[in-house]
């Protein structure tokens, strides 16, 4: 039937062929043959990488702490090591995500081979949370860190194969590289940069059987090495000056980790949204797993009353809704911030990743505060840990804002710049969570007997504070303007009075 339609005469009466459907708007490029662009592949990869980075917190959040056990002792023995390993592995996953972003700035089109190679890379990345669980549970056993390092090496090798394949088929590359006469130089340079992280991980895997602390140091270098190298290059440029060779190949920096151009703002937002969404989802998974009563217990203990059985989980539901509201409002602040960000600098991206690392720790805060129902001895410590996590997640958002203000003409919309219509409101919105969480932390230190009430009051007040924030800011600005205008009027009046006085009266 489709063949008969294709042979049907057109409206003009001739046996014309059907007009070709334009495929460029659907994400396809027509240059001899239709080759899909990488937009959907990048969206899938961003979603998967954000999920993997976020679920790293599960072994930490599910650390069993009995109500009679002191949280301070548990932190020293279990949580501190797990939190440190979580932060390190989260940041390593974000380094892999940044490498993926840079890689597909070089490769703009994909074919079946590239799609399958990317899937193989994603498969190894999805195995990382299991290796992290081994590292967190057995920090002194070499196999966990060895397995994690080997996975990182394999990920780097697959990315290198993608680069080699892309340069073997130049039509898949970015147009600027396609027309360049130095493709071999580009390929060597990009491979050198992609393989730096895997080389450090390979050394970490080897030293894990001899000296585990050195392996952790090498894995830490994977995180800081791009920034360290860029800082050294900046110092060298300041002291020695830029060499002619570097100036000649300056355009290459667009496709490296150490470029002056930042990551795509759209992919930063997509990765961040993925982290926020997964963290919010993890909370309800814990509710479904831990807060569904056993049918036999409902029949025997509560005489078949499901409502009465669920009432025992009231503090758990309160902790869930409070944690979800915290995550949702922090996302709302992040969304409001990037709504006015026109361009994210590298420092802003680093601060955003640090903020996301603490956002990923909010399921741990939920697990600790949901134990209030068990009347544990750890309420004060649990509240303080929650306040610390919330404070750092929000203070890094505030740091993104202050960093953007340093180059506001390049990074911010005019409305959010100093003196703009939204400047004061954005400042208040970003400062609210750091101030409230820090205030709650110190109040619980001073009034430890009322720590639970203070914490719940903070969770209830903040949503209403966001609703009334714009009104409060407008009133505050009106008061400040009126005070300034009054002081100016007084100054003008005093000047006029002095002008009217005679010289002798002025001297007296």
Wavefront OBJ file of the C-alpha trace (Angstrom):
o trace
v 0.000 0.000 0.000
v 2.839 2.341 0.748
v 4.301 1.628 -2.692
v 1.050 2.519 -4.424
v 0.928 5.799 -2.499
v 4.461 6.606 -3.524
v 3.577 6.088 -7.194
v 0.387 8.117 -7.004
v 0.289 11.294 -9.126
v 0.878 14.568 -7.370
v -1.543 17.451 -7.182
v -0.170 18.843 -10.435
v -1.504 15.807 -12.324
v 1.863 14.198 -13.227
v 3.267 11.037 -11.807
v 5.441 13.089 -9.485
v 7.309 11.645 -6.588
v 6.264 12.646 -3.038
v 8.110 15.612 -1.617
v 10.975 14.543 0.660
v 10.315 15.012 4.355
v 12.866 17.404 5.878
v 14.824 15.418 8.458
v 17.179 18.135 9.666
v 14.694 19.335 12.282
v 14.347 15.791 13.619
v 17.999 15.487 14.592
v 19.245 14.000 11.302
v 21.805 15.420 8.912
v 21.500 14.667 5.217
v 24.889 14.680 3.566
v 24.845 11.804 1.108
v 23.393 9.497 3.780
v 21.340 10.223 6.867
v 23.571 10.118 9.938
v 21.899 10.864 13.281
v 23.246 13.619 15.473
v 24.256 12.788 19.024
v 21.545 14.768 20.890
v 19.476 11.828 22.120
v 22.584 9.760 22.889
v 23.927 12.642 24.992
v 20.616 13.020 26.841
v 20.592 9.288 27.619
v 24.220 9.385 28.753
v 23.654 12.447 30.951
v 20.684 10.776 32.624
v 22.602 7.564 33.244
v 25.714 9.319 34.566
v 23.651 11.464 36.942
v 21.917 8.330 38.255
v 25.213 6.521 38.807
v 26.777 9.514 40.555
v 23.759 9.806 42.854
v 23.247 6.163 43.841
v 26.803 6.146 45.201
v 25.266 7.508 48.417
v 23.176 4.364 49.029
v 25.890 2.348 50.838
v 26.453 5.383 53.077
v 22.777 6.128 53.676
v 21.968 2.483 54.458
v 24.629 2.142 57.126
v 22.803 0.447 59.987
v 22.972 2.402 63.236
v 21.019 0.981 66.142
v 19.071 3.423 68.314
v 21.152 2.520 71.366
v 24.423 3.084 69.483
v 26.123 6.460 69.736
v 26.335 8.228 66.386
v 29.680 9.780 67.252
v 31.318 6.361 67.537
v 29.606 5.214 64.337
v 30.853 8.257 62.434
v 34.429 7.521 63.491
v 34.217 3.855 62.553
v 31.853 3.767 59.568
v 30.384 6.992 58.234
v 33.508 9.137 57.929
v 35.340 6.629 55.736
v 32.232 5.967 53.636
v 31.463 9.671 53.186
v 35.060 10.377 52.129
v 35.005 7.536 49.598
v 31.560 8.679 48.377
v 32.781 12.237 47.734
v 35.850 10.939 45.897
v 33.927 8.499 43.676
v 31.154 11.058 42.998
v 33.738 13.559 41.781
v 35.474 10.885 39.656
v 32.142 10.099 37.978
v 31.689 13.822 37.255
v 35.182 13.818 35.696
v 34.031 10.948 33.457
v 30.915 12.965 32.613
v 33.028 16.024 31.721
v 35.212 13.790 29.523
v 32.067 12.525 27.812
v 30.936 16.109 27.187
v 34.300 17.045 25.661
v 34.410 13.859 23.609
v 31.103 14.641 21.919
v 32.170 18.192 21.261
v 34.660 16.566 18.892
v 32.223 13.974 17.496
v 28.982 15.558 16.324
v 27.383 12.677 14.382
v 26.983 9.040 15.385
v 26.552 5.757 13.599
v 25.724 2.268 14.896
v 29.305 1.495 15.923
v 29.652 4.685 17.954
v 26.274 4.125 19.604
v 27.287 0.596 20.641
v 30.688 1.761 21.889
v 28.953 4.415 23.996
v 26.602 1.747 25.391
v 29.623 -0.371 26.332
v 31.105 2.638 28.128
v 27.810 3.235 29.959
v 27.654 -0.449 30.958
v 31.029 -0.194 32.724
v 29.958 3.076 34.361
v 26.804 1.423 35.750
v 29.056 -1.134 37.478
v 30.866 1.590 39.450
v 28.358 1.745 42.372
v 29.055 -1.929 43.131
v 32.796 -1.311 43.199
v 32.176 1.698 45.440
v 30.177 -0.493 47.840
v 33.181 -2.807 48.089
v 35.523 0.147 48.675
v 33.231 1.662 51.323
v 32.631 -1.616 53.172
v 36.238 -2.846 52.963
v 38.435 0.287 52.739
v 41.556 -1.629 53.790
v 41.094 -4.516 51.328
v 42.830 -3.919 47.966
v 40.329 -5.709 45.715
v 37.636 -3.014 45.961
v 39.903 -0.153 44.898
v 41.532 -2.420 42.296
v 38.153 -3.214 40.714
v 37.097 0.449 40.742
v 40.379 1.509 39.112
v 40.151 -1.204 36.450
v 36.630 -0.037 35.546
v 37.910 3.535 35.195
v 40.742 2.287 32.929
v 38.296 0.378 30.719
v 36.039 3.447 30.451
v 39.014 5.533 29.301
v 40.068 2.896 26.761
v 36.558 2.756 25.262
v 36.535 6.554 24.971
v 39.922 6.344 23.228
v 38.496 3.797 20.770
v 35.612 6.205 20.091
v 38.133 8.955 19.287
v 40.138 6.704 16.945
v 36.980 5.514 15.198
v 35.705 9.070 14.832
v 38.932 10.275 13.216
v 38.944 7.207 10.943
v 35.517 8.411 9.694
v 36.029 12.202 9.480
v 32.442 12.921 8.421
v 31.436 12.183 12.035
v 33.678 14.908 13.444
v 33.051 18.511 14.336
v 33.123 20.674 11.224
v 36.102 22.705 12.447
v 38.195 19.526 12.750
v 36.918 18.161 9.428
v 38.282 21.150 7.508
v 41.525 21.287 9.517
v 44.810 20.170 7.949
v 46.139 19.025 11.361
v 43.747 16.174 12.119
v 46.565 13.886 13.286
v 47.718 16.521 15.736
v 44.151 16.879 17.021
v 43.813 13.134 17.435
v 47.099 12.736 19.344
v 46.309 15.684 21.568
v 42.799 14.489 22.425
v 43.942 10.913 23.062
v 46.694 12.197 25.346
v 44.180 14.149 27.401
v 41.558 11.375 27.531
v 44.085 8.768 28.679
v 45.592 10.830 31.529
v 42.876 9.799 33.977
v 42.996 6.090 33.071
v 46.812 6.106 33.437
v 46.459 7.413 37.013
v 43.765 4.797 37.693
v 46.030 2.082 36.267
v 48.777 3.113 38.697
v 46.204 3.168 41.518
v 45.198 -0.404 40.621
v 48.814 -1.566 40.757
v 49.658 0.171 44.043
v 46.442 -1.075 45.675
v 48.203 -4.389 46.368
v 51.258 -2.697 47.878
v 50.277 0.614 49.488
v 46.553 1.443 49.561
v 46.911 5.100 50.747
v 48.939 5.878 47.615
v 46.129 4.412 45.497
v 43.644 6.804 47.088
v 46.045 9.698 46.459
v 46.297 8.733 42.777
v 42.507 8.546 42.494
v 42.297 11.962 44.112
v 44.726 13.245 41.466
v 42.223 12.165 38.788
v 39.854 14.790 40.245
v 42.290 17.671 40.721
v 44.661 16.997 37.818
v 42.690 18.967 35.159
v 42.421 21.998 37.440
v 46.016 21.640 38.613
v 47.308 21.451 35.050
v 45.279 24.463 34.031
v 46.556 26.432 37.046
v 50.174 25.538 36.199
v 49.625 26.584 32.573
v 48.104 29.862 33.754
v 51.096 30.530 36.041
v 53.508 29.660 33.245
v 51.710 32.031 30.882
v 51.873 34.806 33.465
v 55.562 34.289 34.189
v 57.031 33.191 30.855
v 54.402 34.375 28.395
v 52.505 32.422 25.774
v 54.634 30.586 23.267
v 54.057 30.866 19.548
v 53.365 27.142 19.309
v 50.591 27.441 21.882
v 49.132 30.432 20.059
v 49.165 28.504 16.785
v 47.137 25.648 18.239
v 44.991 27.749 20.557
v 41.827 26.761 18.659
v 42.409 23.138 19.682
v 41.639 24.039 23.285
v 37.964 24.131 22.405
v 38.052 20.330 22.388
v 40.174 19.596 25.466
v 39.615 19.396 29.199
v 41.805 22.447 29.762
v 40.011 24.821 27.455
v 39.049 28.338 28.369
v 35.563 27.733 26.977
v 33.215 26.204 29.586
v 31.025 23.146 29.266
v 27.675 23.449 27.553
v 25.200 25.188 29.885
v 22.441 22.894 28.626
v 24.349 19.721 29.542
v 25.279 21.159 32.952
v 21.582 21.804 33.599
v 20.598 18.337 32.321
v 23.151 16.585 34.548
v 22.140 18.705 37.560
v 18.425 18.056 37.007
v 19.177 14.342 36.824
v 20.948 14.405 40.196
v 18.099 16.318 41.858
v 15.483 13.990 40.361
v 17.266 10.800 41.414
v 17.910 12.063 44.953
v 14.205 12.890 45.318
v 13.302 9.443 43.970
v 15.621 7.599 46.356
v 13.634 8.955 49.301
v 10.390 7.253 48.275
v 12.246 4.000 47.587
v 13.298 3.942 51.237
v 9.682 4.593 52.279
v 8.468 1.707 50.093
v 11.113 -0.632 51.468
v 11.099 0.178 55.182
v 7.671 1.629 55.988
v 5.216 -0.958 54.659
v 3.832 -2.984 57.617
v 3.834 -6.750 57.539
v 0.302 -8.169 56.888
v 0.645 -10.698 59.715
v 1.654 -7.973 62.168
v -1.319 -5.824 61.057
v -3.710 -8.710 61.752
v -2.270 -9.763 65.092
v -1.042 -6.507 66.654
v -3.441 -3.946 65.168
v -6.492 -6.218 64.671
v -6.534 -5.646 60.917
v -6.426 -1.830 61.110
v -3.949 -0.694 58.457
v -4.421 2.982 59.385
v -3.409 2.305 62.977
v -0.370 0.349 61.808
v 0.699 3.188 59.493
v 0.365 5.745 62.290
v 3.531 4.323 63.868
v 5.491 5.523 60.837
v 4.369 9.138 61.249
v 7.875 10.540 61.963
v 9.201 8.678 58.916
v 6.608 10.330 56.660
v 7.396 13.700 58.213
v 11.105 13.156 57.532
v 10.304 12.143 53.939
v 8.191 15.218 53.202
v 10.719 17.493 54.918
v 13.609 16.010 52.925
v 11.663 16.178 49.666
v 10.762 19.820 50.271
v 14.441 20.567 50.960
v 15.532 18.897 47.715
v 12.723 20.531 45.747
v 13.477 24.020 47.044
v 17.213 23.608 46.439
v 16.379 22.583 42.861
v 14.095 25.628 42.621
v 16.975 27.874 43.717
v 19.308 26.137 41.228
v 16.745 26.564 38.451
v 16.241 30.248 39.313
v 19.995 30.802 39.321
v 20.679 29.183 35.943
v 17.662 30.927 34.472
v 19.713 34.133 34.627
v 23.099 32.521 33.864
v 23.976 33.063 30.221
v 27.369 31.366 30.358
v 28.898 29.122 33.038
v 32.627 29.497 33.686
v 34.843 26.585 34.701
v 34.878 27.755 38.327
v 31.082 27.922 38.330
v 30.951 24.358 36.972
v 33.297 23.133 39.710
v 31.188 24.819 42.401
v 28.056 23.292 40.854
v 29.577 19.807 41.023
v 30.515 20.321 44.691
v 26.962 21.460 45.415
v 25.584 18.355 43.666
v 27.902 16.135 45.729
v 26.244 17.405 48.927
v 22.795 17.222 47.319
v 23.553 13.548 46.796
v 24.146 13.263 50.558
v 20.576 14.282 51.446
v 19.316 10.639 51.490
v 21.786 10.116 54.343
v 20.196 13.060 56.148
v 16.772 11.493 55.576
v 17.880 8.130 56.935
v 19.256 9.751 60.091
v 16.232 11.962 60.774
v 13.725 9.189 59.989
v 14.976 7.313 63.058
v 13.318 9.855 65.381
v 10.433 7.406 65.730
v 12.726 4.904 67.433
v 13.661 7.399 70.199
v 17.360 6.981 69.454
v 20.142 8.773 71.290
v 21.342 10.335 68.045
v 18.723 13.007 67.394
v 21.075 15.930 68.023
v 23.879 14.481 65.866
v 21.432 13.506 63.092
v 19.997 17.033 62.966
v 23.458 18.594 62.914
v 24.594 16.298 60.083
v 21.462 17.253 58.119
v 22.090 20.962 58.723
v 25.722 20.623 57.602
v 24.768 18.791 54.382
v 22.068 21.371 53.576
v 24.418 24.241 54.372
v 27.180 23.080 52.036
v 24.732 22.172 49.253
v 23.285 25.701 49.398
v 26.468 27.674 50.127
v 28.052 26.328 46.940
v 24.994 27.569 45.049
v 25.561 30.978 46.625
v 29.236 30.725 45.604
v 28.150 30.119 41.977
v 26.194 33.377 42.159
v 29.052 35.399 43.641
v 31.456 33.926 41.064
v 29.065 34.900 38.265
v 28.939 38.456 39.619
v 32.720 38.770 39.124
v 32.159 38.543 35.350
v 28.503 39.558 35.299
v 28.537 41.059 31.802
v 29.579 37.695 30.342
v 27.781 35.305 32.686
v 24.536 36.939 33.857
v 21.400 38.343 32.305
v 21.124 42.142 32.791
v 18.145 41.652 35.148
v 20.351 39.684 37.585
v 23.385 41.947 37.378
v 24.205 44.451 40.088
v 21.464 47.077 40.039
v 19.143 44.880 37.942
v 15.486 44.225 38.723
v 16.122 40.704 40.091
v 19.525 41.218 41.743
v 18.322 41.746 45.324
v 15.700 38.995 45.056
v 18.253 36.466 43.766
v 20.643 37.413 46.553
v 17.938 36.815 49.185
v 16.779 33.567 47.559
v 20.301 32.119 47.455
v 21.171 33.289 50.983
v 18.043 31.868 52.655
v 19.049 28.192 52.998
v 22.662 28.849 54.115
v 21.481 31.285 56.799
v 18.631 29.098 58.077
v 20.641 25.845 58.141
v 23.567 27.533 59.870
v 21.233 29.180 62.380
v 19.491 25.857 63.088
v 22.879 24.179 63.617
v 23.983 26.713 66.257
v 20.558 26.765 67.922
v 20.657 22.984 68.344
v 24.100 23.336 69.907
v 22.807 25.909 72.408
v 19.348 24.399 72.986
v 20.003 20.691 72.565
v 16.813 19.736 74.452
v 14.699 21.379 71.742
v 16.764 20.180 68.763
v 13.953 18.141 67.174
v 11.450 20.996 67.490
v 13.962 23.452 66.007
v 14.643 21.124 63.058
v 10.957 20.554 62.268
v 10.272 24.281 62.639
v 13.030 24.997 60.092
v 11.478 22.542 57.631
v 8.011 24.123 58.049
v 9.107 27.768 57.936
v 11.361 27.683 54.861
v 8.638 26.991 52.217
v 6.551 29.879 53.561
v 9.682 32.029 53.669
v 10.201 31.399 49.948
v 6.584 32.398 49.264
v 6.935 35.635 51.224
v 10.485 36.353 50.124
v 9.669 38.644 47.205
v 7.299 40.705 49.364
v 9.915 40.916 52.118
v 12.607 41.994 49.640
v 10.363 44.675 48.159
v 9.480 46.027 51.599
v 13.158 45.993 52.629
v 14.202 47.826 49.448
v 11.429 50.383 49.942
v 12.551 50.996 53.540
v 16.195 51.327 52.466
v 15.284 53.727 49.649
v 13.161 55.850 51.978
v 15.974 56.009 54.540
v 18.472 56.989 51.841
v 16.128 59.634 50.447
v 15.541 61.055 53.965
v 19.274 61.251 54.630
v 19.769 63.000 51.289
v 16.996 65.476 52.065
v 18.564 66.268 55.430
v 21.913 66.808 53.749
v 20.341 69.123 51.149
v 18.479 71.093 53.821
v 21.610 71.513 55.916
v 23.503 72.734 52.842
v 20.728 75.209 52.035
v 20.702 76.506 55.622
v 24.474 76.994 55.563
v 24.174 78.823 52.254
v 21.550 81.196 53.686
v 23.627 82.061 56.770
v 25.956 85.058 56.727
v 29.734 84.486 57.137
v 29.726 85.696 60.771
v 26.799 83.416 61.646
v 28.537 80.506 59.954
v 31.706 81.124 62.022
v 29.688 81.364 65.232
l 1 2 3 4 5 6 7 8 9 10 11 12 13 14 15 16 17 18 19 20 21 22 23 24 25 26 27 28 29 30 31 32 33 34 35 36 37 38 39 40 41 42 43 44 45 46 47 48 49 50 51 52 53 54 55 56 57 58 59 60 61 62 63 64 65 66 67 68 69 70 71 72 73 74 75 76 77 78 79 80 81 82 83 84 85 86 87 88 89 90 91 92 93 94 95 96 97 98 99 100 101 102 103 104 105 106 107 108 109 110 111 112 113 114 115 116 117 118 119 120 121 122 123 124 125 126 127 128 129 130 131 132 133 134 135 136 137 138 139 140 141 142 143 144 145 146 147 148 149 150 151 152 153 154 155 156 157 158 159 160 161 162 163 164 165 166 167 168 169 170 171 172 173 174 175 176 177 178 179 180 181 182 183 184 185 186 187 188 189 190 191 192 193 194 195 196 197 198 199 200 201 202 203 204 205 206 207 208 209 210 211 212 213 214 215 216 217 218 219 220 221 222 223 224 225 226 227 228 229 230 231 232 233 234 235 236 237 238 239 240 241 242 243 244 245 246 247 248 249 250 251 252 253 254 255 256 257 258 259 260 261 262 263 264 265 266 267 268 269 270 271 272 273 274 275 276 277 278 279 280 281 282 283 284 285 286 287 288 289 290 291 292 293 294 295 296 297 298 299 300 301 302 303 304 305 306 307 308 309 310 311 312 313 314 315 316 317 318 319 320 321 322 323 324 325 326 327 328 329 330 331 332 333 334 335 336 337 338 339 340 341 342 343 344 345 346 347 348 349 350 351 352 353 354 355 356 357 358 359 360 361 362 363 364 365 366 367 368 369 370 371 372 373 374 375 376 377 378 379 380 381 382 383 384 385 386 387 388 389 390 391 392 393 394 395 396 397 398 399 400 401 402 403 404 405 406 407 408 409 410 411 412 413 414 415 416 417 418 419 420 421 422 423 424 425 426 427 428 429 430 431 432 433 434 435 436 437 438 439 440 441 442 443 444 445 446 447 448 449 450 451 452 453 454 455 456 457 458 459 460 461 462 463 464 465 466 467 468 469 470 471 472 473 474 475 476 477 478 479 480 481 482 483 484 485 486 487 488 489 490 491 492 493 494 495 496 497 498 499 500 501 502 503 504 505 506 507 508
